[in-house]
Amino acid sequence: MINFYKKTLVACSFAATICSSALAGNPDRAGQASISQLLINPWARSSAMGGSNSSCVTGIESQYLNVAGLAHIKSSEFMFSQTNWLSGAGIGISSLGYGQKVGSSNAIGFSIMSINYGAINKTTTESPEGGLGTYNFRNLNIGLSYAKEFSNSIFGGVNVKVISENLANLTARGVAIDAGIQYQTASNKDKKDRNNVKFGIALKNVGTPMTFNGDGLSTQATLASGTLLTVNQRSSKTDLPSLLNIGFAYDYYLSNENNDNIITFAGNFLSNSFTKDNYQLGAQYSFKKMFIARVGYAAETKKGGTSSLAGVRTTALTGWNFGFTIEAATSKDEEKASRFGVDYCYRTTNPFSGSHSIGVRLAF
């Protein structure tokens, strides 16, 4: 059985190598993908590490980075996060997730991510200055996940996302699939289940092309004869922003007696199919699981393909991320106690005034 798990890990590593070549960053295609909000991490905890923790992320927030981490849920978990995205732009992101352990080795999860862009002034070619009222533009992503603990070292999962974009008179819908695997060194009971080395691979946003439909694609024209015609236009299909995460993490225990003081170092390579690749580094310090401080940095590759993007930053995010968690248990029995935590994250940007995320987590 152990040989089977080893072969599975080798197969996934080989597949990741092939996918990395297939999905290598392509700046020449920047802006051609649809549903770019799939690239926004709505959760405060993992965002604070800059997305570098795809190999060690756990719980319901793993639906974004690496769904295999969902298998680490001990019983039930509820999370909520609110993000002020690009402060000053008037964009709000609300996320809600629930995870549940099923049996001894299976877990399921459900999450909703909603983006509200606020009221936008209506304009037309005849009235470019507006004055026609406002409309709302919303994005909605609904995820349903399944994860399994194959052994005390190997975890895998699949996430199916239903995606929707809605304007006043236009709608686009699609389906995307994520898949991931995590590997960690086997538990050592003499050291209270310490898993120092962790490795993860996740393939994300593989799905159907998106196309808009609705009355917004119709225009009316009057012929010379006075006949009024309605002309329907077709929306071009656009692909989803597929990507590949390959991550590594190491836990360094400052105490030999217990797991009260842990520093985690993490790194991740993100291969985008429609823009530049990213290298992400992060670290967190955990004190008795009551206070956790995090920092992360994400850097784009400098290559720009055949376009003029070489050496040019192509995102408002400037790379640095900071955050913390304050968490408390309801009783002294760590195995049976429920835990409640408050999370915060700040992502630096230029322009705008950064992005702030605050969330709560209840594990019971």
N, C-alpha and C positions, 0 to 999 in steps of 0.2 A: 504493500500500500504506500509506503514511503517513497519507493521508486516511482510510483504513479504520480505523486505530488511533485517530485523533482522534475519528471518529464513534462508535467503540465507547466511548471514555471519556466523551463527552458523553451517550451513551445511559445509561451506568451512573450518571452523576451525576443525570440526570433521574429514573431509577428510584429512586435513593436518596432524592430529595426526596419522591417519592410515598410510599415506604415509611416515611419519617420521619413523615409525617402519619398514616399508617395505624397505625404502631406507637408513636405518642406515648405517653409515660409516663402510666399510669392508676393512681394510688394507690388508687382505689376498688376495684380488683380485686386488691389486694395479698393474698397468701396463697392465691389461687385457682389458681395454676399448680402443676403437678406437676414432679418431678425438678428441684428448685431447685439441686441440686449442679452443674447445667450452667452456673451463673453463677459457679462457683469456678474461678479460674485455678490449675492445679496446678504451673506452671513458675516457678522462682525468678527467672529473668532478667526476663521481661516483667512479673511481679508487682511487682518492685522499682520499676518506673516507673508503677505504678498503673494499668496497662492503657492508658496514653496512647500507646503505640507501635504501634498497629494499622497504621499506614501504613509502618512501617519494620522491623517484626518479620521475622526470617528463620529458616529452618531448621524443625526438627520442632515447636518450640513454637508456630509460627505456626498450627498446627491449632486452637488455642484462639482467638486474636485475629482473625487474617485468614489463611486458608489459602493465599492467593496467595503469601505469603512462602516457602512450601515450595519454590517454583521457584528460589530463590537458592542451593540446595544445590549445592556444587561436585562432590561425588562421593558420599560416604556419611556419615551422621551418626547417632550413637546418644546418647540422653539418658535420664537417670534422675533422678527427684526424689522426695524424701520430705518431707511437710509435717505438722507438729504443729499442727492446725487449732484455733484458739481454745484456747490452752494452758490446761489445767485441765479441759477438757471430755472428754478421753479420746478424741478423734477423730483418726485418722491417715489421710492421703491418700498413696497410692503411685502414681506415674506412670512409665510406660516408653514410649519412642518410638523409632522407627527410620525414617530417610528415605534414599532412594536415587535418584540421578540416573539417568535412562533416556534414552539418546541425548544430543543436544546441548542440548535445550531442554525436556525433560520430566522430571518428578520424581513419585515415589509415596511415600506415607508410611503408617505404621501406628503406632497408639498405644493404650495401655490405661491407664485411670484407675480406681483402686479406692479406695473409702472404707470404712473399718472403724470402727464406732462403739463397739467393745468389747463386753463382756458386759453385758447389760441384765437387770435383775431382772424375772421374770415376775410379773404381778399379774392378778387377776380381780376382778369385783364382789364375790365372796364373800371374797376374800383380798387386799384393797387394799394391805396391808403387804408383800406378797411372800411369800418363804419357799418358793416353788415351783420354785426353780432359776433359770437364766438362759437367754437366747437371744441370737443375734447378728443384727444388721441390716446388710446390705451393699448398696452401690451399685457398679455396674460399667458403665463406658462404654468401648466399643471403637470406634475411629475408623479409617477407611480413606480416604486422600486421593489426589487427583491434581492436579498443578499444571503450568502451562506458561508458558514465557517466550515471549511473542509477538514481542517485540522487545527491544532493550536498555533500553526505557522502560516497557513494559507487561507485567504479570504477572497471571495469573488462576488460580483453583483452586476445587475442589469437595471437600467433606469429608462422608462419610456415616458417621453414628454409630448404633451399636446400643446401646440403653440398657436396663439391667436393674436392678430393685430386688427384693431378696429378704428376706423374713422367714421365720420357722420354718414358717409354713403359708400364706403369701401371696406372690404373685409378680406383678410388673408389668413388661411389656416393650414397647418401642417403637423407632421409627426416626426420626432427625432428620437434616436436611441443612443444611450451611453452604456459603456461596459468597462469594467475595471477589475483589477486584481491587486491584492496586497500580500506581501510576504514579510514575515518578521522572524527573527531568531526564536527558537523554541523556548518555552517558559522554563525557568530554573526555579524550582520550588524552594531551594535553599536560600535564594535571594528574593523571595516573595514575588515571583512572576515578573522578573525583569526581562524586557525584550529590547535589547540595546539597538540592534541594527534592523532597519525597516526599508523595504523597497516596494515601489508601486508603479503600475502602468494603467493608464486610462485613455480610452478612445471616446471622443465626445461629439455630439451634434451630427451624427450620421443619419440622414433622413431624406424625406421627399422635398423636391424643389417647391418654393413658395410662389404663388401668383395671386394678384388682387382681382377681386370680382365685386361688382356692384354698380349702382347708378352713377357713381362718380366718374366712370369711364365713358359715359354717354354725353354727347353734345348735340345741340340742335342747330340746324342751318336752314335758311330760307332761300329757295331757288329764285331765279329771275321771274319765274311764273307765279311766284307767291306761295308755292307749296312748301309746307314746313316738314322737314325731314329730321329724324333722330338717327344719329350715327353712333354705333357702338364700337369702341376700340378694345383691343386685346392687350392685356398686360403681359409683359415678358416674364418668363420663369427665371427665378434666381435661386442659387444654391445656398445651403446653410453653411455657416462658418465652422466647418469641421476642424478638429484639432486633436493633438496627442499630447498627453502628459507623461513624463517619465521622471519619477522622483525618488529621492533617497533621504533617509533621516537617521540620526544617531542620538540616543539618550545617554547623557552623562550624569551619573548619580553622585551627588556631593557627599552623601552619607552612606556608610557601609551597613548601618543598622536597620534603616527603613527607607521608604521611598518618599520622604518628606521634602527633599530638595533635589529637583531634577532640572537640568538644562538640556533642551532639545535643539539640535542643529539640523536644519533641513535645506535641501536644494532641489530644484525642479527645472527640467527643460520642457518648454512649451513650444510645440511645433504647430504653427498656424497654416491653414491652407489658403487664406486670403489676405494675409498681411505678414509683417515681420515676425520672426521667432522671438521668444523671450527666454532669458535666463533669470531664475528667481532664487533668492537666498533669504533665509529667515531663521530666527531663533526665538525661543521662549523659555522663561524661567518659572517653574511651578513650586510654590511653597505650601506644603501640606494640602494641596488641591484646593486651598482657600483663596489664594491670590496668584494670578498668572499674568505675567507681563510679556508682551510680544513685540517684535520688530521684524520688518521684512523689506526687501528691496527687489524690484523687478527692472531688468534692463533689456531694451530691445537690441537685436543685432543691428549692426551699422549698414549691412548690405541693403541696397535699394533696387536690385534687379537692373533692368535696362532703363528704368525711369529715373527721375531726378530726386528720388527719395533716399539715396545713399547718404548716410550720415545725418539724416533729418529725423527728428522725433515726430512720430505719426499718431500720437495719442495725447490727450490732455493730462493723463496721469504721468507724473514726473518720477515715479519709482518708489519713493519712501512710503512706508506704512507703519503705523504704531497703534497699539491697543492694549487692553487689559481685561481681565475677568475677576470679579469678586463672587465667590461661591461659598455656600454653607450647607452643611448636612443637618437633617432634622433630628438625628440621634447619634450616639457614639458608635453604634454598630455600623461600620462602613459598608458591610455587605447588604444590609437590609434597609439602610436609611435612604430616604429621598433627598435629592440635592436640588437647590435652587441657586441660580447664578444670574448675574447681570454682566453683559458684555458691552464693550465700546471699541470702536475702531475709527482712526482718522487716516484718510488717504490724501497725500499731497497732489495738487494739480496746478497746472498753468496753461491757460488762464483759469478763471473762477477761483473760489476760495476754499478749495478742498472738498472732500466728501466725508460726511459724518454718518456712522452707523451705530445704532444702539439696539441691543436685543436682550431677551430673557430666555433662560433655559430651565426646564423642569424635568428632572429624571426621577422616575418613581417606579 
